[in-house]
Amino acid sequence: MGPLNEAAGPATVGSNNRPFTPSLLLGLALRPVPLALIQPALDALVAAVRRRHPDLLERVSAYADSGICIDPTDLPFVLLLTLDPARPRLTARRALEPGEASATIRGSLDALIALTDGKVDGDALFFTRKLIIEGDTEIVVALRNAIDGADIDLTEDLAATCGPLAGPVRSLIRVAAGVIGRLGQDMEAVRATVIAPALARAEMQSARIAAVERDVARLRRTGSGR
Amino acid sequence: MNQQRPELVCPAGTPAALKTAIEAGADAVYVGFRDETNARNFPGLNFSRPELKDAIGLAHRNGAKVLVAINTFPRAGATDIWHRAVDDAVTLGADALILADIGLLAYAAERHPEARLHLSVQAAASNPASIRFYAERFGVRRVVLPRVLTVAEIKALNAEIAPIETEVFVFGGLCVMAEGRCALSSYATGQSPNSNGVCSPAAAVRYVETETGTASMLGEITVNHFRHDEPAGYPTLCKGRFVAQDQASYLFEEPTSLNTLGLLPDLIDAGITAFKIEGRQRGRAYVAAVVSAFRQGVDAVLAGGTPPVASLDAIVEGGRETAGAYRKAWR
């Protein structure tokens, strides 16, 4: 899917902060959208992936009863993936009930799409802290291996759901991916030149305040000891 | 200067990764069956019999070989799983079997005298007497050397054991010392890397998010705690960061990865037959990046140039690379 193959980025490490990406803007735009409107697209995508990559579900057949929470950190909802070979589902939800998912995979939408497309390596995302895993690690590893082994191309899979419109949809996705890529570069420039220095200043001020607080506390202790 | 063209042996955990490896320039791809007969027995990974059949067909059509790793140690009472793996790999047309166990080597040599046998790194054969034993007794043609020798030692060894071939790791995760004999993971999980093919099995691993970072747990043991701004590593005990005398440090080995791109001229000069890239558990993106880098590197050296500088820090454990024992100064 276009420019997303740089999601792993250089050997810098991420953080748990909400990523400053085009998907964050998309997330803000999607906030008032009812999830029921998103669900048909997810259903069509699952049907296409299932039809085009039947070996995927076979590789995770041991985990048919499990739910996995996929949490794109820049979107205002999570996705619940269930792996029942007869009826796999990807459901958009505002939040999950305790126990609904055995594991959670958390990362920016860019990173999650690049991982699905095989453009980045899951371990590399984990090493650089751009992917967070919680809960049952075995299911996550199995799913990661199954997806990587299925040779998924989300652009092609999405286009395949559109019948005679496949060609125009494919072009539209590529154009959108290009625009998103350029927007991402612009936002990264803003982050690097405006936000990052501001955050660094704020962190320095916090450190100074903490040092002053320690000094005050020490002086108080010294004072009360006299 | 020796300029024999080394074979680039690349990892594949799935048919898609095998295709990626071949497209990226692999001369050979090594794979395993989807069970405990190989040392990367991870969930959702590896090849079914029909997948291996198709993979061998694809590889051969593209002039590449497929080596099948059956390199764990058979358990008493369950040896038929390993015997079946050997039989099936031969029947499906594997170009070589990578074996570690003496009993399994004997079985393969007896039942399939025509099969090409390679000695796995798991067997940890690192001196001429040991290597000759495997060659004379079982007809082993190639030995994958444990990652404990310097380049000079490998060159001297090659001169002594010729025509037995050697294969060395050029990239990827590192194990500590006596390979094939590590029981650290077994203590914490009850499952053995050498018999079950799982070091730190995923079912025993948990990641716990804390306010300051991520804790990795293996069974009940906290293996490490990575700050948010620190690169992470695998949850293996050998690369755990433990508190001793009130100080947290890597007691055995730090999470770094082997990268010998800069050593390729020396390794080619040492007369090594094959260069191996670790990582059957890694994704297609890793396979594409690493195999391409080494294809370019080997070709550049053979053409009289120097290997291109390629930082692979972003995809390796701990975000750091080392030349490992190849350049070791210690004994």
Interface residues (C-beta under 8 A of the other chain):
Chain A: N5 A8 G9 P10 A11 V13 G14 S15 N16 R59 V60 A62 L115 G118 K119 V120 D121 G122 D123 A124 F126 F127 T128 R129 I132 I133 E134 G135 D136 T137 E138 I139 V140 V141 A142 L143 R144 N145 A146 D148 G149 A150 D151
Chain B: G13 T14 P15 A16 A17 K19 T20 F42 P43 G44 L45 P201 A202 A203 V205 R206 Y207 V208 E209 T214 F226 H228 D229 E230 P231 A232 G233 Y234 Q281 R282 G283 R284 A285 Y286 A289 S311 D313 A314 I315 V316 E317 G318 G319
